[in-house]
């Protein structure tokens, strides 16, 4: 039983919903613990092929709950970020399943990091990303500096951070921070439809494509080709590859089993 989020599985899709709408889904310590648990749970669940992360109500996530800090100031911010926030964020990156962020409103502060770190992002037309850190004399964290500079480049990333500029959904699409923008009332329907299509793909292919693309960020072209070859040999030795080839020649839908 979770108190600050919900977790449900249907059609091979795990839906994680941040559920503190009274504070715009701001993350407190308990929600953070639960978030780490459900991300690990989704990664391990053999009945789950794709994960969707979203928020209840009008917002995706307003960031860290700073009221919690006022009531109980943290003495070691560095340890808190590394020990509490880093594991669930890296859990999204390191799991062998695609994670879709369905951004239904504000994705602000650390909420923007959770939205951006997902493999794919779909946003409601009135949703936005906001890095308000400079307004309270802090810096973007949770990997937000890395995510922004790698996607949109240093100059634009720095400008967005120091000006605390709201980035509307359509602008996120133009910058490459989002894959799709849809009307708000169709967001979850479109997100789940997208997830269902991905869930029909070979799990091993999804996992190793994700692994290869993350690794490619640090490799030369020559190294990337060799790394792809290594992973490709795993794919072509799998039962799912044999099934995919068989289905292709028989002109039928493949039935992948993840092995």
C-alpha positions as CSV (number, residue, x, y, z in Angstrom):
1,X,0.0,0.0,0.0
2,X,1.4,3.4,-1.1
3,X,0.3,6.7,0.5
4,X,1.8,9.2,-1.9
5,X,1.5,7.5,-5.3
6,X,-0.4,4.7,-7.0
7,X,0.9,1.7,-8.9
8,X,-1.2,-0.4,-11.3
9,X,-0.5,-2.9,-14.0
10,X,-2.6,-3.6,-17.0
11,X,-1.9,-4.8,-20.5
12,X,1.8,-5.3,-19.6
13,X,2.0,-1.6,-18.7
14,X,2.8,-0.3,-15.2
15,X,1.3,3.1,-14.4
16,X,3.0,5.0,-11.7
17,X,1.0,8.1,-10.6
18,X,2.3,10.7,-8.2
19,X,-0.6,11.3,-5.9
20,X,-0.3,14.4,-3.7
21,X,-2.5,16.7,-5.7
22,X,-3.1,19.0,-2.7
23,X,0.5,20.2,-3.1
24,X,0.7,19.7,-6.9
25,X,2.4,16.3,-6.4
26,X,5.5,17.9,-4.7
27,X,7.9,15.2,-3.6
28,X,8.4,14.6,0.2
29,X,10.6,12.0,1.8
30,X,7.9,9.4,2.0
31,X,6.9,9.8,-1.7
32,X,10.5,9.6,-2.7
33,X,10.9,6.3,-0.8
34,X,7.8,4.9,-2.4
35,X,8.9,6.1,-5.8
36,X,12.2,4.2,-5.5
37,X,10.2,1.1,-4.5
38,X,7.8,1.2,-7.4
39,X,10.5,1.9,-10.0
40,X,12.4,-1.1,-8.8
41,X,9.2,-3.1,-8.7
42,X,8.3,-2.2,-12.2
43,X,11.8,-3.0,-13.4
44,X,11.6,-6.5,-11.8
45,X,8.0,-7.4,-12.8
46,X,8.1,-9.9,-15.6
47,X,4.5,-9.0,-16.4
48,X,5.5,-5.4,-17.2
49,X,7.1,-4.4,-20.5
50,X,6.6,-0.6,-20.4
51,X,6.2,2.0,-17.6
52,X,4.2,5.2,-17.6
53,X,5.0,7.9,-15.1
54,X,2.4,10.7,-14.5
55,X,0.7,12.8,-11.9
56,X,-2.7,13.1,-10.3
57,X,-4.7,16.3,-10.9
58,X,-3.5,19.3,-12.8
59,X,0.2,18.9,-12.4
60,X,2.9,16.3,-13.1
61,X,5.2,17.3,-10.2
62,X,5.8,20.8,-8.7
63,X,9.3,19.7,-7.5
64,X,10.6,18.9,-4.0
65,X,8.3,19.8,-1.1
66,X,10.2,22.8,0.3
67,X,7.7,23.0,3.2
68,X,9.3,19.8,4.5
69,X,12.7,21.4,4.5
70,X,11.3,24.4,6.5
71,X,9.9,22.1,9.1
72,X,13.0,19.8,9.2
73,X,16.1,21.4,7.6
74,X,18.5,19.0,6.0
75,X,22.1,19.3,7.2
76,X,23.7,17.4,4.3
77,X,22.1,18.2,1.0
78,X,24.8,16.4,-1.0
79,X,24.2,13.1,0.8
80,X,20.4,13.6,0.6
81,X,20.5,14.0,-3.2
82,X,22.9,11.1,-3.7
83,X,21.2,8.7,-1.3
84,X,17.5,9.6,-1.8
85,X,17.0,11.1,-5.3
86,X,19.8,9.5,-7.3
87,X,18.6,5.9,-7.0
88,X,15.1,6.3,-8.4
89,X,16.4,8.6,-11.2
90,X,19.1,6.1,-12.2
91,X,16.6,3.3,-11.8
92,X,14.7,4.8,-14.7
93,X,17.8,5.0,-16.8
94,X,19.3,1.6,-15.9
95,X,16.1,-0.6,-16.2
96,X,15.8,-2.5,-19.4
97,X,12.3,-1.2,-20.1
98,X,11.1,2.0,-21.8
99,X,9.7,4.6,-19.4
100,X,7.2,7.2,-20.7
101,X,6.6,10.4,-18.8
102,X,3.1,11.6,-19.4
103,X,3.3,15.3,-18.3
104,X,-0.1,16.6,-17.5
105,X,0.8,20.0,-16.1
106,X,3.8,21.6,-14.4
107,X,7.0,19.6,-14.3
108,X,9.0,21.9,-12.1
109,X,12.2,21.6,-10.1
110,X,13.1,18.0,-9.5
111,X,9.9,17.2,-11.2
112,X,11.4,18.4,-14.4
113,X,14.3,16.0,-13.9
114,X,11.9,13.0,-13.5
115,X,10.1,14.1,-16.7
116,X,13.2,14.6,-18.8
117,X,15.1,11.5,-17.6
118,X,12.4,9.1,-18.9
119,X,13.1,7.5,-22.3
120,X,10.0,9.1,-24.0
121,X,7.9,12.1,-23.1
122,X,4.3,13.0,-24.1
123,X,2.9,16.3,-22.8
124,X,-0.5,17.9,-22.6
125,X,-0.8,21.1,-24.6
126,X,-1.0,23.2,-21.5
127,X,1.9,21.4,-19.7
128,X,5.3,23.0,-19.2
129,X,8.8,22.4,-17.8
130,X,10.2,24.9,-15.3
131,X,13.5,25.2,-13.6
132,X,12.9,27.7,-10.8
133,X,16.0,26.9,-8.8
134,X,17.7,30.3,-9.2
135,X,14.7,32.0,-7.6
136,X,15.5,30.4,-4.3
137,X,19.3,30.6,-4.8
138,X,19.9,27.0,-5.8
139,X,21.0,25.1,-9.0
140,X,19.1,22.6,-11.1
141,X,19.7,19.1,-9.7
142,X,18.6,15.5,-10.2
143,X,20.6,15.4,-13.4
144,X,18.7,18.4,-14.9
145,X,21.9,20.2,-16.0
146,X,23.2,17.0,-17.8
147,X,19.8,16.3,-19.4
148,X,19.3,19.8,-20.7
149,X,22.8,20.4,-22.0
150,X,22.9,17.0,-23.8
151,X,19.5,17.6,-25.5
152,X,19.5,21.4,-26.3
153,X,23.1,22.5,-25.8
154,X,24.9,24.6,-23.2
155,X,23.8,28.2,-24.2
156,X,20.1,27.5,-24.3
157,X,20.2,25.2,-21.2
158,X,22.1,27.9,-19.2
159,X,19.6,30.6,-20.3
160,X,16.6,28.5,-19.4
161,X,18.1,27.7,-16.0
162,X,19.3,31.2,-14.9
163,X,16.2,32.9,-16.3
164,X,13.8,30.3,-14.7
165,X,11.9,30.5,-17.9
166,X,8.7,28.4,-18.3
167,X,9.1,26.1,-21.3
168,X,5.6,25.4,-22.8
169,X,4.9,22.0,-24.2
170,X,5.1,23.1,-27.8
171,X,8.5,24.6,-27.2
172,X,9.6,21.4,-25.4
173,X,8.7,19.6,-28.6
174,X,10.7,22.0,-30.7
175,X,13.7,21.7,-28.5
176,X,13.6,17.9,-28.3
177,X,12.6,17.7,-24.7
178,X,9.3,16.1,-25.6
179,X,8.3,13.5,-28.3
180,X,4.6,14.4,-28.6
181,X,2.1,17.1,-27.5
182,X,-1.6,16.2,-27.3
183,X,-4.8,17.8,-25.9
184,X,-4.9,17.5,-22.1
185,X,-8.0,15.4,-22.1
186,X,-6.4,12.9,-24.4
187,X,-3.0,12.7,-22.6
188,X,-3.4,9.4,-20.7
189,X,-5.3,7.7,-23.6
190,X,-2.5,8.6,-26.0
191,X,0.2,7.7,-23.5
192,X,-1.3,4.2,-22.8
193,X,-1.9,3.6,-26.5
194,X,1.7,4.4,-27.2
195,X,2.8,2.2,-24.3
196,X,0.7,-0.7,-25.6
197,X,2.3,-0.5,-29.0
198,X,5.8,-0.6,-27.4
199,X,4.7,-3.5,-25.1
200,X,4.2,-5.6,-28.2
201,X,7.9,-5.2,-29.2
202,X,10.5,-7.7,-28.2
203,X,11.6,-6.9,-24.6
204,X,15.2,-7.8,-25.3
205,X,15.3,-5.5,-28.3
206,X,13.8,-2.6,-26.3
207,X,16.3,-3.2,-23.4
208,X,19.4,-3.4,-25.5
209,X,18.5,-0.5,-27.8
210,X,18.1,1.6,-24.6
211,X,21.4,0.3,-23.3
212,X,23.2,1.0,-26.6
213,X,21.9,4.5,-26.9
214,X,22.9,5.5,-23.4
215,X,26.3,4.0,-23.9
216,X,26.7,5.8,-27.3
217,X,26.8,9.1,-25.5
218,X,30.3,8.3,-24.2
219,X,31.7,6.3,-27.2
220,X,33.4,7.2,-30.4
221,X,31.7,6.1,-33.6
222,X,34.1,3.2,-34.0
223,X,33.5,2.1,-30.4
224,X,29.7,2.4,-30.9
225,X,29.7,0.1,-33.9
226,X,31.6,-2.5,-32.0
227,X,29.4,-2.2,-28.9
228,X,26.3,-2.5,-31.2
229,X,27.8,-5.7,-32.7
230,X,28.2,-7.2,-29.2
231,X,24.6,-6.5,-28.3
232,X,23.3,-7.6,-31.7
233,X,24.9,-11.0,-31.2
234,X,22.8,-11.3,-28.0
235,X,19.7,-10.4,-30.0
236,X,20.3,-12.8,-32.8
237,X,20.9,-15.7,-30.4
238,X,17.5,-15.1,-28.7
239,X,14.2,-17.1,-29.1
240,X,12.5,-13.8,-29.9
241,X,14.7,-13.2,-32.9
242,X,13.8,-16.6,-34.3
243,X,10.2,-15.9,-33.6
244,X,10.4,-12.5,-35.3
245,X,12.0,-14.0,-38.5
246,X,9.4,-16.8,-38.5
247,X,6.6,-14.3,-38.2
248,X,8.0,-12.1,-41.0
249,X,8.1,-15.0,-43.5
250,X,4.7,-16.3,-42.4
251,X,3.3,-12.8,-42.6
252,X,1.8,-13.0,-39.1
253,X,2.1,-11.0,-35.9
254,X,5.1,-12.1,-33.8
255,X,4.6,-13.3,-30.2
256,X,7.6,-12.2,-28.2
257,X,8.4,-13.8,-24.9
258,X,11.4,-11.8,-23.7
259,X,14.0,-14.5,-24.2
